[in-house]
Amino acid sequence: MSGDLRREDLDYPFDPRHIAARPAEPRDAARMMVVERAGDRVHHACVRDLPQWLRGGDTLVVNRTRVRHARLALRRTSDGRMLEGLLAEPMERREWLLLVKGGRRLHAGDLLEVVDGRGERAATLQCLEKTREGWRVRVPEDQDLAAAIERAGQTPLPPYILRARGEHALPEAFDRDRYQTVYADDRRMHSVAAPTAGLHFTPTLLEGLGNMGVGRTTVTLEVGMGTFKPVEAATLSAHAMHRERYEVPAETLGLLRRRRAGQGGRLVVVGTTTVRSLESLPEPLPEGTWSAESSLLIQPGHGFRHVDALMTNFHLPGSTLLALVGAFAGLDRLKSLYALAQREGYRFFSYGDCMLIL
């Protein structure tokens, strides 16, 4: 299937009982469906079995973004009303886009206190303007928002995980640890969603892969709220694709150039965010570190330049992520694999199992 997809092309039958409410323990115990694109062979394995499927000379490419503790408990100073917000993305200097449940009742000039688990104020945000996406807010000059988020913010888990848990909530400390890759870099751009395929790696697994000659290189893509936006337009090309900041370091660009010269093994790309970073690069490949924004939408018919193999989780129906993986594996085949995964009891979405497409 190729060409401009219709919205219904991205649907597939799904039983919500397959939503993973919590991750596998340990991380690399997650199941992994190994799919060979050449032929019809499918293998059922675990992430810890990766050394069986990779070989010396291959290179893992990972997104080292860090998840921001962006879910906030807010208290309006004028009346003490409690609200829930998500600090979605930075805008101008000391200004942010804030998504607020019940935000229609807010007004320009309102002050919102960020409160911690004991109900104490950690910071104050001033509402400036209501936009189509949410509220533009300002952080006063004398306040350290980063420290306030670290103290009072909560992990921005996708709503479907919280719904799947129901009354069986887990401690915030658990999600702070597990909804974060082991190689996340505090100094890099922060995200409001995890690059979930990377959640399966452990230091021991990475060390073992390194010892057998599998390299690792990085990109950074700041995962925004748009990653969850379903396709609502009649066709995929009419979908308003979100923009995300990304950065590809000189080391990774050098690797891509050497690979084009016939040096090195396969690029095993971990996650759709990493794919978008690599496939958004201009031609010819830039020198030095490259930083830009991407609104790249990948659907069947896309010619991949920098992806030999893909490790990715199972994605939501109607999502651009499903279209991207379908472009790599074949959308009709992908949907048949998703049906197989449900029959075999695989767990889906952010805390779920994964596929390795070779």
C-alpha positions as MATLAB code, in Angstrom:
seq = 'MSGDLRREDLDYPFDPRHIAARPAEPRDAARMMVVERAGDRVHHACVRDLPQWLRGGDTLVVNRTRVRHARLALRRTSDGRMLEGLLAEPMERREWLLLVKGGRRLHAGDLLEVVDGRGERAATLQCLEKTREGWRVRVPEDQDLAAAIERAGQTPLPPYILRARGEHALPEAFDRDRYQTVYADDRRMHSVAAPTAGLHFTPTLLEGLGNMGVGRTTVTLEVGMGTFKPVEAATLSAHAMHRERYEVPAETLGLLRRRRAGQGGRLVVVGTTTVRSLESLPEPLPEGTWSAESSLLIQPGHGFRHVDALMTNFHLPGSTLLALVGAFAGLDRLKSLYALAQREGYRFFSYGDCMLIL';
ca = [
       0.000    0.000    0.000;
       1.461    3.378   -0.991;
       0.385    6.831   -2.011;
      -1.758    9.203    0.052;
      -3.390    7.162    2.794;
      -6.981    7.609    3.859;
      -7.755    8.012    7.539;
      -9.384    4.572    7.653;
      -6.229    2.953    6.227;
      -4.589    3.575    9.608;
      -7.244    1.722   11.597;
      -6.878   -1.827   12.840;
      -8.948   -3.970   15.239;
      -7.640   -3.497   18.759;
      -8.613   -4.948   22.110;
      -7.848   -2.415   24.902;
      -6.907   -5.283   27.201;
      -3.540   -5.309   25.388;
      -2.603   -1.824   26.665;
       0.414   -2.103   28.970;
      -0.305   -0.350   32.264;
       3.256   -0.837   33.480;
       6.573   -1.823   31.872;
       8.179   -5.243   31.864;
      10.480   -6.093   34.765;
      13.381   -5.886   34.133;
      13.367   -3.573   31.135;
      14.903   -6.054   28.703;
      12.380   -8.761   29.644;
       9.920   -7.083   27.267;
       8.882   -9.308   24.401;
      10.236   -8.557   20.940;
       8.681   -9.667   17.670;
      11.494  -10.028   15.129;
      10.302   -9.475   11.562;
      12.395  -10.176    8.477;
      11.309   -7.873    5.668;
      12.716  -10.263    3.057;
      10.256  -13.135    3.197;
       7.554  -13.928    5.730;
       9.605  -15.107    8.694;
       8.560  -13.897   12.146;
      10.323  -14.844   15.387;
       9.160  -14.366   18.974;
      11.940  -13.299   21.327;
      12.747  -10.895   24.177;
      14.720   -7.668   24.087;
      17.534   -9.362   26.003;
      17.941  -11.578   22.899;
      19.076   -8.618   20.764;
      22.667   -9.942   20.547;
      21.303  -12.892   18.551;
      19.915  -10.565   15.886;
      22.623   -7.925   15.664;
      26.224   -8.382   14.582;
      29.553   -6.669   15.005;
      29.786   -3.530   12.900;
      26.103   -2.639   13.354;
      25.315    0.667   15.046;
      22.353    1.480   17.282;
      21.039    5.008   16.752;
      19.106    6.296   19.783;
      17.270    9.443   20.859;
      18.899   10.729   24.062;
      16.198   13.271   24.946;
      15.062   13.415   28.561;
      11.431   13.416   29.679;
      10.471   16.574   31.555;
       8.324   16.158   34.708;
       5.761   18.286   32.917;
       2.453   17.288   34.540;
       1.646   19.951   37.135;
      -0.832   20.445   39.947;
      -1.929   24.102   39.727;
      -3.777   26.364   42.153;
      -5.368   29.626   40.974;
      -4.492   32.286   43.504;
      -7.735   34.234   43.111;
      -9.993   31.456   44.421;
      -7.804   28.469   45.323;
      -9.298   26.343   42.536;
      -7.136   23.318   41.678;
      -6.344   22.519   38.062;
      -4.146   20.034   36.218;
      -1.724   21.293   33.599;
       0.938   20.092   31.220;
       3.930   22.309   30.480;
       4.028   21.473   26.785;
       6.853   23.489   25.231;
       8.997   26.608   25.662;
       8.054   29.653   23.601;
       9.748   33.034   23.931;
      12.091   33.888   26.771;
      10.573   32.695   30.076;
       7.270   31.933   28.322;
       5.718   28.485   27.892;
       2.747   26.798   26.309;
       0.614   25.346   29.104;
      -2.225   22.899   28.471;
      -4.805   23.099   31.268;
      -7.812   20.909   31.995;
     -10.670   23.336   32.518;
      -8.557   26.121   31.028;
     -11.579   27.794   29.440;
     -12.376   29.302   32.831;
      -8.997   31.014   33.044;
      -8.423   34.653   32.143;
      -5.416   36.702   31.094;
      -3.665   37.913   34.228;
      -4.597   34.906   36.358;
      -1.787   33.596   38.545;
      -1.342   29.852   38.838;
       0.760   28.351   41.620;
       2.629   25.135   40.879;
       2.103   23.068   44.035;
       3.996   20.037   45.279;
       2.625   16.906   46.925;
       2.276   18.707   50.253;
       0.276   21.547   48.713;
       3.139   24.038   48.989;
       3.930   26.529   46.235;
       6.966   25.694   44.113;
       6.553   28.410   41.453;
       4.027   30.836   39.998;
       2.891   31.105   36.372;
       1.090   34.131   34.943;
      -1.531   33.558   32.233;
      -0.858   35.841   29.280;
      -2.979   34.729   26.339;
      -5.295   31.895   25.304;
      -4.128   30.301   22.053;
      -5.584   27.547   19.898;
      -3.287   25.001   21.579;
      -3.496   26.204   25.189;
      -2.380   29.083   27.428;
       0.759   31.131   26.947;
       2.186   31.694   30.432;
       5.170   33.581   31.819;
       7.570   32.567   34.564;
       8.674   35.499   36.759;
      12.342   36.474   36.498;
      13.059   35.587   40.126;
      11.832   31.976   39.868;
      13.659   28.811   38.842;
      11.090   26.824   36.879;
      13.449   23.898   36.267;
      13.931   23.393   39.993;
      10.193   23.744   40.596;
       9.386   21.082   38.004;
      11.962   18.729   39.485;
      10.386   19.189   42.910;
       6.677   19.356   42.080;
       6.189   18.025   38.552;
       4.949   14.555   37.741;
       5.707   12.173   34.898;
       3.586   13.011   31.818;
       2.303    9.496   31.230;
      -0.057    9.097   28.270;
      -3.685    9.170   29.455;
      -4.343    5.644   28.173;
      -1.825    4.256   30.696;
      -3.576    6.003   33.579;
      -6.948    4.725   32.336;
      -5.579    1.191   32.021;
      -4.336    1.312   35.628;
      -7.691    2.396   36.965;
      -7.526    2.286   40.745;
      -4.155    0.519   40.718;
      -1.936    3.599   40.780;
       1.838    3.295   40.993;
       4.209    5.601   42.910;
       5.464    8.655   41.045;
       9.043    7.575   41.802;
       8.449    4.378   39.805;
       7.351    6.243   36.667;
      10.080    8.859   37.032;
      12.572    6.031   36.712;
      10.878    3.767   34.189;
       9.406    6.364   31.786;
      12.977    7.438   31.026;
      15.694    5.748   28.995;
      18.872    4.704   30.800;
      20.884    6.882   28.390;
      18.767   10.054   28.673;
      20.976   13.142   28.897;
      20.037   15.873   31.397;
      21.785   18.457   29.228;
      19.747   17.742   26.095;
      16.373   19.026   24.949;
      13.538   17.783   27.142;
      10.380   16.021   25.986;
       6.806   15.558   27.199;
       6.779   11.936   26.029;
       9.427    9.232   26.111;
      11.089    7.750   23.014;
       9.480    4.499   24.065;
      11.455    1.941   22.041;
      14.509    3.011   24.045;
      12.847    2.190   27.368;
      13.731   -1.493   26.884;
      17.510   -1.091   27.140;
      19.510   -1.782   30.289;
      23.149   -0.851   30.979;
      24.023   -4.551   30.970;
      22.418   -5.130   27.561;
      24.172   -2.085   26.080;
      27.490   -3.225   27.528;
      27.043   -6.677   26.065;
      26.224   -5.296   22.631;
      29.272   -3.049   22.813;
      31.497   -5.980   23.706;
      30.392   -7.817   20.555;
      31.205   -4.802   18.372;
      27.815   -3.121   18.082;
      28.318    0.646   18.183;
      25.982    3.334   19.491;
      25.437    6.876   18.287;
      22.803    9.481   19.117;
      20.365   12.090   17.948;
      18.133   14.311   20.078;
      14.520   14.989   19.178;
      12.275   16.854   21.602;
       9.101   14.771   21.633;
       6.094   17.088   21.784;
       2.366   16.646   22.382;
       1.801   16.379   18.646;
       3.150   12.850   18.702;
      -0.189   11.770   20.253;
      -2.347   13.729   17.819;
      -4.476   11.292   15.804;
      -5.034   11.726   12.098;
      -8.466   13.324   11.772;
      -8.260   14.588    8.185;
      -9.720   12.482    5.373;
      -6.235   11.810    3.986;
      -2.843   11.696    5.620;
      -1.421   14.449    3.413;
      -4.118   16.798    4.783;
      -3.023   16.122    8.363;
      -1.412   19.117   10.079;
       1.884   17.541   11.108;
       3.445   18.790   14.348;
       6.902   20.381   14.514;
       9.636   19.117   16.824;
      13.158   20.355   17.473;
      15.946   17.926   16.698;
      19.721   17.833   16.702;
      22.128   15.431   15.018;
      25.698   15.651   16.346;
      28.779   15.740   14.144;
      29.728   12.225   15.267;
      26.473   10.778   13.911;
      26.735   12.737   10.665;
      30.261   11.423   10.209;
      28.965    7.882   10.653;
      26.297    8.479    7.986;
      28.938    9.733    5.547;
      31.179    6.727    6.196;
      28.265    4.389    5.685;
      27.576    5.956    2.293;
      31.185    5.266    1.433;
      30.582    1.576    2.128;
      32.140    1.505    5.584;
      30.446   -0.063    8.594;
      27.434   -2.293    9.111;
      23.733   -1.687    9.461;
      22.094    1.321   11.074;
      19.683   -0.139   13.619;
      17.436    2.806   14.448;
      15.694    2.771   17.834;
      12.287    4.421   17.682;
      10.240    6.549   15.331;
      11.580    9.816   16.787;
      15.102    8.760   15.823;
      13.877    7.846   12.330;
      12.336   11.294   11.906;
      15.562   12.989   13.007;
      17.674   11.069   10.502;
      15.225   11.247    7.623;
      14.774   15.017    8.155;
      18.445   15.714    7.450;
      19.112   17.835    4.357;
      21.133   16.763    1.338;
      24.041   16.987    1.071;
      24.662   15.965    4.649;
      25.782   18.992    6.691;
      29.155   19.358    8.355;
      29.377   19.716   12.123;
      26.332   19.450   14.391;
      22.970   20.056   12.705;
      19.990   21.576   14.582;
      16.598   22.315   13.060;
      12.859   21.676   13.367;
      11.116   18.796   11.655;
       7.541   18.491   10.470;
       8.333   15.456    8.336;
       5.417   13.104    7.790;
       6.480    9.634    6.646;
       3.979    7.347    4.964;
       4.182    4.400    2.543;
       6.163    5.376   -0.536;
       8.867    7.144    1.468;
      12.394    6.244    0.417;
      14.423    5.666    3.585;
      17.993    6.998    3.399;
      19.382    6.240    6.845;
      17.474    3.240    8.235;
      18.507   -0.395    7.722;
      16.620   -1.900   10.659;
      14.027   -0.469   13.032;
      13.222   -1.230   16.661;
       9.831    0.192   17.611;
       6.882   -0.342   19.937;
       3.328   -1.186   18.845;
       1.509    2.046   17.969;
      -1.961    3.517   18.303;
      -4.530    3.126   15.521;
      -4.940    6.290   13.436;
      -1.471    7.617   14.270;
       1.289    9.028   12.089;
       3.643    6.648   13.911;
       1.724    3.702   12.484;
       2.077    5.253    9.012;
       5.846    5.603    9.509;
       6.347    1.972   10.529;
       4.017    0.913    7.724;
       6.239    2.768    5.287;
       9.189    0.676    6.451;
       7.549   -2.745    6.824;
       4.556   -2.458    4.462;
       1.281   -1.246    5.957;
      -0.831   -4.277    5.065;
       1.806   -6.599    6.455;
       2.181   -4.441    9.556;
      -1.525   -4.700   10.319;
      -1.377   -8.476    9.951;
       1.590   -8.494   12.365;
      -0.401   -6.402   14.853;
      -3.215   -8.951   14.656;
      -0.672  -11.718   15.292;
       0.774   -9.764   18.224;
      -2.660   -9.557   19.857;
      -3.256  -13.269   19.364;
       0.150  -13.975   20.946;
      -0.524  -11.703   23.923;
       1.959   -8.906   23.198;
       1.468   -5.696   25.192;
       0.920   -2.466   23.266;
       1.880    1.212   23.327;
       4.308    3.200   25.493;
       5.001    0.669   28.264;
       4.464   -2.298   25.968;
       6.532   -4.751   23.962;
       8.347   -4.047   20.714;
       9.197   -5.155   17.197;
      12.595   -5.472   15.553;
      12.162   -5.099   11.799;
      15.219   -6.325    9.864;
];
